[in-house]
């Protein structure tokens, strides 16, 4: 009987922490209603799983271990799912050698990326807003021409 309780505590904490991690990302990307719905589900799961752990905790401390392990795994799974979803946009800023900056900018334009840039005598700074899902693709384009380029990624949000 206790094995089933341990398993349910463990799985419930994985679900709770996964959804909680996703909720943070969704809200950070401006999706407040979805974030609120996820928080409702997180709260429900938390109440039930915490209640299951607290009942008889003095006699069965192993529940604490499964509760904690579920939290650990849930946070990790939530991070992996969030990475796969790659919600939102990034502002990619790249400092490249001016001599090859035109090659980079031309390829970015061919691939339909809208790049803005500023140059001085030695360097060019390129600004590109891209979906997070495409950041590695754009980084690979830049690094193909300038392996020493400096690249900065920032999360962007529309101001409404």
C-alpha positions in Angstrom: 0.0 0.0 0.0 2.8 2.5 0.9 4.5 1.9 -2.4 1.5 3.2 -4.3 1.4 6.3 -2.0 5.1 7.0 -2.6 4.6 6.6 -6.3 1.6 9.0 -6.4 3.5 11.6 -4.3 6.5 11.3 -6.6 4.5 11.6 -9.8 2.3 14.4 -8.4 5.4 16.5 -7.5 6.8 15.9 -11.0 3.6 17.2 -12.5 3.4 20.1 -10.1 7.0 21.3 -10.6 6.9 20.8 -14.3 3.8 22.9 -14.6 5.1 25.5 -12.2 8.3 25.9 -14.3 6.3 26.2 -17.5 4.0 28.8 -15.8 6.9 31.0 -15.1 8.0 31.0 -18.7 4.5 31.5 -20.1 3.9 34.5 -17.9 7.3 35.9 -18.7 6.3 35.8 -22.4 3.1 37.8 -21.7 0.6 34.9 -21.7 -1.1 35.8 -18.4 -4.3 33.8 -18.8 -2.5 30.6 -19.6 -0.2 31.3 -16.7 -3.2 31.8 -14.4 -4.8 28.5 -15.5 -1.5 26.7 -15.0 -1.2 28.2 -11.5 -4.7 26.9 -10.6 -3.7 23.4 -11.6 -0.4 23.7 -9.7 -2.2 24.8 -6.6 -4.7 21.9 -6.8 -1.9 19.4 -7.2 0.1 21.0 -4.4 -2.8 20.8 -1.9 -3.4 17.2 -2.6 0.2 16.0 -2.6 1.2 18.1 0.4 -1.8 16.7 2.3 -0.8 13.2 1.4 2.7 13.8 2.8 1.7 15.5 6.0 -0.8 12.9 7.0 1.2 10.4 9.1 4.5 12.1 8.4 5.9 11.1 11.9 5.3 7.5 11.1 6.5 7.5 7.5 9.3 9.9 6.7 10.0 8.2 3.4 7.2 10.3 2.0 9.5 13.4 2.4 12.1 11.7 0.2 9.6 11.0 -2.6 8.2 14.5 -2.3 11.7 16.0 -2.6 12.7 13.6 -5.5 9.6 14.5 -7.4 10.4 18.2 -7.0 13.9 17.6 -8.3 12.8 15.7 -11.3 9.8 18.0 -12.0 12.0 21.1 -12.1 14.4 19.3 -14.5 11.6 18.0 -16.8 10.0 21.5 -16.8 13.2 23.1 -17.9 13.6 20.5 -20.7 10.1 21.1 -22.0 10.5 24.8 -21.8 13.7 24.6 -23.8 12.0 22.5 -26.5 9.0 24.9 -26.7 11.4 27.9 -26.9 8.6 30.4 -26.5 9.3 34.1 -27.1 11.9 36.1 -29.0 15.5 37.0 -28.5 17.5 40.1 -29.4 20.8 38.8 -30.7 23.6 41.3 -30.7 26.8 40.3 -32.4 30.1 42.2 -32.6 32.0 41.0 -35.7 35.0 41.9 -37.8 34.0 44.7 -40.2 35.8 43.1 -43.1 33.4 40.1 -43.1 30.3 41.7 -41.7 28.8 42.2 -45.2 29.0 38.5 -45.8 27.1 37.8 -42.6 24.5 40.5 -43.2 24.0 39.2 -46.8 23.4 35.7 -45.7 21.1 36.8 -42.9 19.0 38.7 -45.5 18.9 35.7 -47.8 17.6 33.6 -44.9 14.9 36.4 -44.3 16.4 37.8 -41.1 16.0 41.5 -40.7 19.3 42.8 -39.4 20.2 46.3 -38.3 23.9 47.2 -37.9 26.3 49.9 -36.9 30.0 50.0 -38.0 33.2 51.8 -37.1 36.7 51.3 -38.5 37.2 47.8 -37.2 34.0 46.3 -35.9 30.3 46.0 -36.9 27.5 45.5 -34.4 24.6 43.5 -35.8 21.2 43.6 -34.1 18.6 40.9 -35.0 15.3 40.0 -33.3 14.6 36.3 -33.8 12.3 33.7 -32.4 14.1 31.7 -29.7 13.7 28.5 -31.7 16.0 30.0 -34.4 18.8 31.3 -32.2 21.2 28.5 -32.9 20.6 28.7 -36.6 21.5 32.5 -36.6 24.5 31.9 -34.3 25.8 29.2 -36.7 25.5 31.7 -39.6 27.6 34.3 -37.7 30.2 31.8 -36.4 30.6 30.4 -39.9 32.2 33.7 -41.0 33.6 35.0 -37.7 34.5 32.4 -35.1 35.8 35.2 -32.8 32.5 37.1 -32.9 31.0 38.2 -29.6 27.3 37.2 -29.3 24.8 38.5 -26.7 21.3 37.2 -26.4 18.5 39.0 -24.6 14.9 38.1 -24.1 12.5 40.5 -25.7 8.9 41.4 -24.8 6.6 43.7 -26.8 5.6 46.8 -24.9 1.9 47.2 -25.1 
